[in-house]
Structure formats: structure tokens, C-alpha cells
Amino acid sequence: MATNTLLPKVGMSGLFAAIAPYDKLINSMLEYRCVSVTNINALIAAGQDPLTDVYLFSEDTEDNYNLDVSVDRALVTLQAGAGELVVVPSHKLAGLPVTDGVRYVNTYLGVSLSAIAETTDLNALNVAIGQLVYEHLGVKPEIQAAVVGAPVIVSHDDHKRISQARTITTQTELSLRAKCEVLESANTELKQKLQLLETYIKDNVLT
């Protein structure tokens, strides 16, 4: 396989590929960024041990290491996100990074519920949120509840008043989803009445 003579510049990012044995270090679906390009002899002069840390670690040979030292080969350091650094001799890269494609990122939505009673059952809400996300994105989310900050304690009377006020709010201010369910129910009822009317007309008027 032909060796790569094009060096990536620091800051370049995209999909990288490498030649064996360094191909095992790179995930072909992860976006990597080039964080440094350093000649091997400069690393040795700085007291580092690229033979052990790069070549033998990657199951390369000492003969290849000695050859790269003789030509002062550049070593390219790559990093995916905040992950571990991957160091590859420049001629073992299969080419410059590929940037063509659609980036996918792990995404979290944070929903602040304000202060609620610690005993509040969130199971139904979790199910409803999961269904809403699935309907919009076609993915099934993992929903976890987390407590933020220190707890506060309110009296039983205050708790009762807060609960009553919030119950009234949920009953009077229907969400868009709840409004749709009400309209669908009304529409179904109208269809049933229309069907009965059509049946009556057919049996009593048109005969």
C-alpha cells in the first residue's frame, strides 16, 4: 500500500484512517482532530520514548522505529472529543481527514421541574416525555431524574396549597398534546353520530 506524503495540519478534523497496525487505534466513525505534528527526533530529545509509547504500544516493530528515526519521521497526534490521544507515524495515515458526511452528536435535553415534593411519582411523565421524543425524532430516549441543589422543607399546609394550585393549573391549561386528544375524542364522537344519522336516513327516508 502506498504511503501517505500529505501531513494533516494542527486543527484539521474529520474521519481518519490508518494503515496496519495503527488502524486498530482509530474508530472509523469517530471525528478526530489533529492536535499536534512533531518530528520523532524532537520527541526523543525532549526525553520521551516513542519506541515504547508509540511503536511497541501499537504492535509495530523496532526495525520500523529505527527506520523512522533515521528519516526523522513526523508523528501525528489525534484526539476524538475529550478522549485519549492517538499517535500515528505520518506515513501510516491513509490520507487527510474526510469531512464529507453528516455529524451526529449525543444530545441531552435538560428539563427543570422546579421544586416538587420528593414523593412525586414521575413514571407517567417519563413515559409521556419518551413518547413525545419518539414521535418527533424516532429515537427512544433514556430518561433519568436527578436532584439539583439542597432540599427544602415546607409545612403540610403549604404543601397542600401548592399541590391544589398545581392541580388546578394542569386541569385548566391543557397542553397541545392534551388538546389534540380532546379534539380527537370529539371527532370520533361526531363520526359515530354521523354514522347513526346516515343509517337512519338510509333506513327511514330513502326507502
C-alpha positions in Angstrom: 0.0 0.0 0.0 1.3 3.4 -0.9 2.4 5.6 2.0 0.8 9.0 2.6 3.0 12.0 2.0 0.4 14.6 3.0 0.6 15.8 6.5 -2.5 17.0 8.3 -2.2 20.4 9.9 -2.9 21.0 13.5 -6.6 21.8 13.9 -7.8 19.7 11.0 -10.7 17.4 11.9 -12.7 14.7 10.2 -12.7 10.9 9.7 -9.1 9.5 9.7 -7.9 6.1 8.6 -4.6 4.4 9.2 -2.5 1.5 7.9 -1.9 -1.6 10.0 -1.0 -1.9 12.8 -2.2 1.6 13.6 -5.7 1.0 12.1 -6.7 -0.7 15.4 -6.3 2.6 17.2 -8.8 4.6 15.2 -12.5 4.3 15.1 -13.6 4.8 11.5 -16.9 6.5 12.6 -15.5 9.0 15.1 -14.4 12.5 14.3 -10.8 13.1 15.2 -8.9 16.4 15.4 -5.2 16.7 14.8 -3.7 18.2 18.0 0.0 18.1 17.1 2.5 17.1 14.5 6.0 16.6 15.9 9.2 15.1 14.4 10.3 11.9 16.2 13.8 13.1 16.9 12.3 16.2 18.7 10.4 13.9 21.0 13.5 11.8 21.7 15.4 15.0 22.5 12.7 16.0 24.9 13.2 12.8 26.9 10.2 10.9 25.5 10.2 7.3 24.5 8.3 6.9 21.2 9.6 3.4 20.7 7.7 2.1 23.7 4.9 4.6 23.8 4.0 4.6 20.1 5.6 1.8 18.1 5.6 -1.2 20.5 2.4 0.0 22.1 0.7 -0.2 18.6 2.4 -3.6 17.9 4.8 -2.1 15.4 8.4 -3.3 15.2 11.6 -1.8 16.5 13.1 -2.0 12.9 10.3 0.3 11.7 11.0 2.6 14.6 14.8 2.8 13.7 13.9 3.5 10.1 11.6 6.3 11.0 14.3 7.8 13.4 16.8 7.7 10.5 14.5 9.8 8.3 13.2 11.9 11.3 9.6 10.9 10.6 6.7 13.1 11.8 4.3 11.7 14.4 0.7 12.9 14.2 -1.4 13.1 17.4 -5.1 12.8 17.0 -7.9 13.1 19.6 -11.7 12.3 19.4 -13.6 14.8 21.5 -12.1 14.7 25.0 -10.9 11.1 24.6 -7.5 9.6 24.7 -4.7 10.7 22.4 -3.8 8.5 19.4 -0.3 8.9 18.0 0.4 7.6 14.4 3.6 7.9 12.3 2.7 10.3 9.4 3.3 7.7 6.7 0.9 5.3 8.4 -2.1 7.6 7.9 -4.2 6.6 4.9 -4.7 10.2 3.9 -6.0 13.6 5.0 -9.2 13.6 7.1 -12.5 13.1 5.3 -15.0 15.8 6.1 -17.9 14.8 3.9 -20.8 13.5 5.9 -23.5 14.4 8.5 -22.3 14.9 12.0 -24.2 13.0 14.7 -23.7 14.0 18.4 -25.0 12.5 21.6 -27.5 15.1 22.9 -29.3 15.6 26.2 -32.3 17.7 26.9 -32.5 19.3 30.4 -36.0 19.9 31.8 -36.1 21.9 35.1 -39.2 20.8 37.1 -38.5 23.5 39.8 -39.1 22.3 43.4 -41.5 19.4 43.7 -42.4 17.0 46.6 -39.8 14.3 46.9 -42.6 11.7 46.8 -43.9 12.8 43.5 -44.4 9.9 41.1 -42.7 10.8 37.8 -43.3 7.5 36.0 -46.3 8.7 33.9 -44.4 11.9 33.0 -41.3 9.9 31.9 -43.5 7.8 29.7 -45.2 10.8 28.1 -41.9 12.6 27.5 -40.4 9.4 26.0 -43.4 9.1 23.7 -43.2 12.7 22.6 -39.4 12.4 21.8 -40.1 9.2 19.8 -42.9 10.8 17.8 -40.7 13.8 16.9 -37.3 12.2 16.4 -37.9 8.4 16.0 -35.5 7.6 18.9 -36.3 6.1 22.3 -34.6 8.3 25.0 -33.2 7.2 28.3 -34.9 9.4 30.9 -33.4 9.8 34.4 -34.5 12.1 37.2 -31.8 14.0 39.1 -32.0 16.2 42.2 -30.2 19.6 41.9 -29.3 21.6 45.0 -30.2 21.1 48.6 -33.7 20.0 49.7 -36.1 22.4 51.4 -38.9 21.5 53.8 -42.4 23.1 53.7 -45.2 22.6 56.1 -48.0 20.1 55.4 -50.5 23.0 54.9 -48.2 24.8 52.4 -47.7 21.5 50.6 -51.4 21.0 50.3 -51.9 24.5 48.9 -49.1 24.1 46.4 -50.5 20.8 45.3 -54.0 22.1 44.9 -52.8 25.1 42.9 -50.7 23.0 40.6 -53.6 20.5 40.1 -55.9 23.4 39.0 -53.3 24.6 36.6 -52.8 21.2 34.9 -56.6 20.9 34.6 -57.2 24.4 33.1 -54.2 24.8 30.9 -54.2 21.8 28.6 -51.0 21.1 26.7 -51.1 20.9 22.9 -50.9 17.1 23.1 -53.9 17.1 25.6 -55.9 19.5 23.3 -55.3 17.1 20.4 -56.5 14.2 22.4 -59.7 16.1 23.3 -60.3 17.1 19.7 -59.7 13.5 18.5 -62.2 12.2 21.0 -64.8 14.8 19.9 -64.1 14.0 16.3 -64.6 10.3 16.9 -67.9 11.1 18.7 -69.1 13.2 15.8 -68.2 10.4 13.3 -70.2 8.0 15.3 -73.2 10.3 15.3 -72.9 10.9 11.6 -72.8 7.2 11.0 -76.0 6.8 13.0 -77.6 9.6 11.1 -76.7 8.1 7.7 -78.0 4.8 8.8 -81.3 6.4 10.0 -81.7 8.3 6.7 -81.0 5.2 4.7 -83.5 3.1 6.6 -86.3 5.6 7.0 -86.0 8.3 4.3 -84.6 6.7 1.2 -86.8 3.6 1.4 
